[in-house]
Amino acid sequence: MSSTKPIEQRLLTLGARLGHLIRSERMRRQIMQSTLAETAGISRSLLVWIEAGNVPSVESYLRLANALALRLEVDLVDPRNKKAVTRSEDPVHAAMGEWFVRRVEPHSDGVALDEPYQHYQFAGRADVVAWKLDPPALLHVENRTRFPNLQEVFGSYNAKRSYLPGVLAQRLGLGNGFDSVTSVMAVLWSAEVLHELRLRPASFRAVCPDSIDAFSAWLAGSPPPTGVRSILAVVDPLAASRSRAIVGFDQTQTVRPRYRGYVDAAEALRQTSGAQAQDRSGVSSVEGMRHSRNSRSMARPLR
């Protein structure tokens, strides 16, 4: 008979989950245990112990998260509230990524979501990347739904602008790198975000000084052949077919917001997803008949 107390059981569950996440992320990025341990400032034996599911100090978790360019978040959730949602969930961010992938994938030689990279002590993930090989051109999009910490946002974006092109060029076997690199900070078309852009235009202009033309060219299937650009784009991932889905920084002083804030956009996304689910259920029998006639999937992987 087990004498483990409820709190100890929770600790065992927490340790197993975080240990698995750390190990999976390290292996996905092909980082050796000794390398990660050195970057995090802990011993390799401690890392092995943590990955095995044991619970260290909070500081050790924070060090490992920082070394992996991740953020450790803790939520207190009322178990009686079945609608409780953790802060780590970001459906609007995911919808923005899906919007970009669907538009650049047909014109690209490769597209990836949440692409990892590491340059010495700098490591992270790019939200969306797309590339063409002839001539070598790279598109890097970072989606932002809110700006809780501008310094952190700018620092992360600039680090990826600096290191991501070289890492991906090496990964793709491009000895001379990319002839064209287009980095885009894509922000949600909300009053909350527009307020930040209008409050600090000089800061955003300093980080994203270029016009939206190069990004529009990528979306149209004709990326610029040369040059390095940093662009800010305001995006509505739920825009109707007759509405503009994207505007540049120069238009942010005059355009009207599509949403009050993140919560409003998330609710609009929920309603849209519900309506689409109802539409799909109405034709499920027809689609089932079509699928039975042709069971081969036509979907292409992103990687």
C-alpha positions as CSV (number, residue, x, y, z in Angstrom):
1,M,0.0,0.0,0.0
2,S,1.4,3.4,-1.0
3,S,2.0,6.0,1.7
4,T,2.7,8.8,-0.8
5,K,0.8,12.0,0.2
6,P,-1.3,14.0,-2.3
7,I,1.3,16.8,-2.5
8,E,4.1,14.3,-3.1
9,Q,2.0,12.7,-5.8
10,R,1.6,16.1,-7.5
11,L,5.4,16.7,-7.3
12,L,6.0,13.4,-8.9
13,T,3.6,14.2,-11.7
14,L,5.1,17.7,-12.1
15,G,8.7,16.3,-12.2
16,A,7.8,13.7,-14.8
17,R,6.1,16.2,-17.0
18,L,8.8,18.9,-16.9
19,G,11.6,16.3,-17.2
20,H,10.0,14.9,-20.3
21,L,9.4,18.4,-21.8
22,I,13.1,19.4,-21.2
23,R,14.4,16.1,-22.6
24,S,12.1,16.3,-25.7
25,E,13.1,19.9,-26.4
26,R,16.8,19.2,-26.0
27,M,16.6,16.1,-28.3
28,R,14.5,17.9,-30.9
29,R,17.1,20.6,-31.1
30,Q,19.9,18.0,-31.2
31,I,21.6,19.5,-28.1
32,M,23.9,17.3,-26.1
33,Q,23.3,17.0,-22.3
34,S,26.7,18.4,-21.5
35,T,26.1,21.4,-23.8
36,L,22.7,22.3,-22.3
37,A,24.0,21.8,-18.8
38,E,27.0,24.1,-19.4
39,T,24.7,26.8,-21.0
40,A,22.3,26.6,-18.1
41,G,25.0,26.7,-15.5
42,I,24.2,23.3,-13.9
43,S,26.0,20.0,-13.8
44,R,25.4,17.3,-16.3
45,S,24.5,14.9,-13.6
46,L,21.8,17.2,-12.3
47,L,20.3,17.5,-15.8
48,V,20.2,13.7,-16.2
49,W,18.5,13.6,-12.8
50,I,15.9,16.2,-13.9
51,E,15.2,14.6,-17.2
52,A,14.6,11.3,-15.3
53,G,11.6,13.0,-13.7
54,N,13.0,14.2,-10.4
55,V,12.1,17.6,-9.0
56,P,15.0,20.1,-8.5
57,S,14.8,23.7,-7.3
58,V,12.8,26.3,-9.1
59,E,16.1,28.0,-10.0
60,S,17.2,24.9,-11.9
61,Y,14.0,24.9,-14.0
62,L,14.5,28.6,-14.6
63,R,18.1,28.1,-15.7
64,L,17.1,25.4,-18.1
65,A,14.2,27.3,-19.5
66,N,16.5,30.3,-20.1
67,A,19.1,28.1,-21.8
68,L,16.4,26.8,-24.2
69,A,15.0,30.4,-24.7
70,L,11.7,29.3,-23.1
71,R,9.7,30.9,-20.3
72,L,8.7,29.0,-17.2
73,E,5.1,29.9,-16.4
74,V,3.0,28.9,-13.4
75,D,-0.8,29.2,-13.2
76,L,-3.1,28.8,-10.2
77,V,-6.3,27.3,-11.6
78,D,-9.6,26.7,-9.8
79,P,-10.4,23.0,-10.5
80,R,-14.1,23.8,-10.1
81,N,-14.0,26.1,-13.1
82,K,-14.0,23.8,-16.1
83,K,-13.5,26.7,-18.5
84,A,-10.2,27.8,-16.9
85,V,-7.6,28.4,-19.6
86,T,-3.9,28.7,-18.9
87,R,-2.0,31.7,-20.0
88,S,0.3,29.6,-22.2
89,E,-2.6,28.9,-24.6
90,D,-2.7,31.4,-27.4
91,P,-5.2,30.5,-30.1
92,V,-5.0,33.9,-31.8
93,H,-1.2,33.5,-32.2
94,A,-1.8,30.1,-33.7
95,A,-4.4,31.6,-36.1
96,M,-1.9,34.2,-37.3
97,G,0.7,31.5,-38.0
98,E,-1.9,29.5,-39.9
99,W,-2.9,32.5,-42.0
100,F,0.7,33.1,-43.1
101,V,1.5,29.5,-43.8
102,R,-1.5,29.1,-46.1
103,R,-0.4,32.2,-48.1
104,V,3.3,31.6,-48.5
105,E,3.4,27.8,-48.8
106,P,2.3,27.6,-52.4
107,H,5.0,30.0,-53.5
108,S,7.9,28.6,-51.4
109,D,10.4,25.7,-51.6
110,G,9.9,25.2,-47.8
111,V,7.9,26.4,-44.9
112,A,8.2,25.7,-41.2
113,L,6.4,26.6,-38.0
114,D,8.0,27.0,-34.7
115,E,11.4,26.4,-36.2
116,P,14.2,26.0,-33.6
117,Y,17.6,27.6,-33.9
118,Q,20.7,28.0,-31.7
119,H,23.7,30.2,-32.1
120,Y,26.1,29.6,-29.2
121,Q,24.3,30.8,-26.1
122,F,21.3,32.1,-28.1
123,A,18.5,29.7,-28.7
124,G,14.9,30.1,-29.7
125,R,12.2,29.4,-32.2
126,A,10.9,31.3,-35.2
127,D,7.2,31.4,-35.5
128,V,7.0,31.1,-39.3
129,V,9.9,30.7,-41.8
130,A,9.7,30.3,-45.6
131,W,12.4,30.0,-48.1
132,K,13.2,29.8,-51.8
133,L,16.4,28.3,-53.1
134,D,16.8,30.0,-56.5
135,P,17.7,32.7,-55.8
136,P,18.1,32.0,-52.0
137,A,15.5,34.1,-50.2
138,L,14.2,33.8,-46.6
139,L,11.1,35.1,-45.0
140,H,10.9,35.2,-41.2
141,V,7.7,36.2,-39.4
142,E,7.3,36.8,-35.7
143,N,3.6,37.0,-34.5
144,R,2.7,39.3,-31.7
145,T,-0.8,39.6,-30.2
146,R,0.2,41.8,-27.3
147,F,3.1,43.8,-26.0
148,P,3.5,43.2,-22.2
149,N,7.2,44.0,-22.3
150,L,8.5,45.9,-25.3
151,Q,12.2,45.5,-24.4
152,E,11.8,41.7,-24.3
153,V,9.9,41.7,-27.6
154,F,12.5,43.9,-29.4
155,G,15.4,41.9,-27.9
156,S,14.0,38.5,-29.0
157,Y,13.1,39.8,-32.5
158,N,16.5,41.4,-33.1
159,A,18.3,38.3,-31.9
160,K,16.4,36.2,-34.4
161,R,17.1,38.7,-37.2
162,S,20.8,38.4,-36.4
163,Y,21.3,34.7,-36.0
164,L,18.4,32.8,-37.7
165,P,19.4,33.4,-41.4
166,G,22.9,32.0,-40.9
167,V,21.6,29.0,-39.0
168,L,18.9,28.2,-41.6
169,A,21.3,28.8,-44.5
170,Q,23.7,26.2,-43.0
171,R,20.9,23.8,-42.4
172,L,19.8,24.1,-46.0
173,G,23.4,23.8,-47.4
174,L,23.6,27.3,-48.7
175,G,27.2,28.1,-48.4
176,N,26.9,31.7,-49.4
177,G,23.8,32.3,-47.3
178,F,20.6,34.0,-48.4
179,D,20.7,36.8,-51.0
180,S,17.4,38.2,-49.6
181,V,16.2,38.2,-46.0
182,T,12.8,39.6,-45.0
183,S,12.0,39.8,-41.3
184,V,8.5,40.7,-40.3
185,M,7.0,41.6,-36.9
186,A,3.3,40.8,-37.5
187,V,1.0,42.3,-34.9
188,L,-2.7,41.8,-34.2
189,W,-5.1,44.4,-35.7
190,S,-6.5,45.4,-32.3
191,A,-7.0,48.7,-30.5
192,E,-4.7,47.4,-27.7
193,V,-1.8,46.9,-30.2
194,L,-2.5,50.0,-32.2
195,H,-2.4,52.1,-29.0
196,E,1.2,50.8,-28.4
197,L,2.2,51.5,-32.0
198,R,0.8,55.1,-31.8
199,L,2.3,55.7,-28.4
200,R,5.9,54.6,-29.3
201,P,6.2,55.1,-33.1
202,A,9.9,56.0,-33.0
203,S,10.8,52.8,-31.2
204,F,8.9,50.6,-33.6
205,R,10.2,52.5,-36.6
206,A,13.8,52.0,-35.3
207,V,13.3,48.2,-35.1
208,C,11.1,47.9,-38.3
209,P,12.2,50.7,-40.6
210,D,11.2,49.2,-44.0
211,S,8.0,49.4,-46.0
212,I,5.6,46.5,-46.3
213,D,6.3,46.1,-50.1
214,A,8.8,43.2,-49.7
215,F,6.4,41.3,-47.5
216,S,3.5,41.9,-50.0
217,A,5.9,40.6,-52.7
218,W,6.4,37.4,-50.7
219,L,2.7,36.9,-50.2
220,A,2.2,37.4,-54.0
221,G,4.9,34.8,-54.7
222,S,7.7,37.1,-55.9
223,P,10.1,37.7,-53.0
224,P,12.7,40.4,-53.5
225,P,15.9,38.9,-55.0
226,T,18.3,40.8,-52.8
227,G,18.5,42.9,-49.6
228,V,17.8,42.7,-45.9
229,R,14.6,44.2,-44.6
230,S,12.8,44.5,-41.3
231,I,9.0,45.2,-41.5
232,L,6.1,45.7,-39.2
233,A,2.7,44.5,-40.5
234,V,-0.7,44.7,-38.8
235,V,-2.7,41.6,-39.5
236,D,-6.3,40.4,-39.1
237,P,-6.2,36.6,-39.5
238,L,-10.0,36.5,-39.6
239,A,-10.5,39.2,-42.2
240,A,-13.4,38.6,-44.6
241,S,-12.5,37.9,-48.2
242,R,-13.5,41.5,-49.2
243,S,-11.6,43.2,-46.4
244,R,-7.9,44.0,-46.1
245,A,-6.1,41.5,-44.0
246,I,-2.8,43.4,-43.6
247,V,-1.6,47.0,-43.5
248,G,1.9,48.5,-43.0
249,F,3.3,50.6,-40.2
250,D,2.6,53.9,-42.2
251,Q,-1.1,53.2,-42.0
252,T,-1.3,52.4,-38.3
253,Q,-1.9,56.1,-37.4
254,T,-5.2,56.2,-39.3
255,V,-6.7,52.7,-39.5
256,R,-9.5,51.7,-37.3
257,P,-9.0,48.6,-35.0
258,R,-10.7,45.4,-35.9
259,Y,-10.8,44.2,-32.3
260,R,-10.8,45.9,-28.9
261,G,-8.0,43.6,-27.6
262,Y,-6.8,40.1,-27.4
263,V,-9.9,38.8,-25.6
264,D,-12.1,40.2,-28.3
265,A,-10.1,38.6,-31.0
266,A,-10.1,35.2,-29.2
267,E,-13.9,35.4,-28.9
268,A,-14.2,36.2,-32.6
269,L,-12.0,33.3,-33.4
270,R,-14.0,31.0,-31.2
271,Q,-17.3,32.0,-32.9
272,T,-15.7,31.6,-36.4
273,S,-14.4,28.2,-35.5
274,G,-17.8,27.2,-34.2
275,A,-19.5,28.4,-37.4
276,Q,-17.0,26.5,-39.5
277,A,-17.6,23.3,-37.5
278,Q,-21.3,23.6,-38.1
279,D,-20.8,24.1,-41.8
280,R,-18.5,21.1,-42.0
281,S,-21.1,18.9,-40.1
282,G,-23.7,19.8,-42.7
283,V,-21.6,18.3,-45.5
284,S,-20.0,15.5,-43.6
285,S,-21.9,12.8,-45.4
286,V,-21.0,14.1,-48.8
287,E,-17.3,14.4,-47.8
288,G,-17.4,10.9,-46.4
289,M,-18.6,9.6,-49.8
290,R,-15.8,11.5,-51.6
291,H,-13.2,10.2,-49.1
292,S,-14.3,6.6,-49.6
293,R,-13.7,7.0,-53.4
294,N,-10.3,8.6,-52.9
295,S,-8.6,7.8,-49.7
296,R,-5.2,9.2,-50.7
297,S,-4.4,12.3,-48.7
298,M,-3.5,15.4,-50.7
299,A,-2.1,17.4,-47.8
300,R,1.6,18.3,-48.1
301,P,3.8,18.4,-45.0
302,L,5.3,21.7,-44.1
303,R,8.7,20.3,-43.5
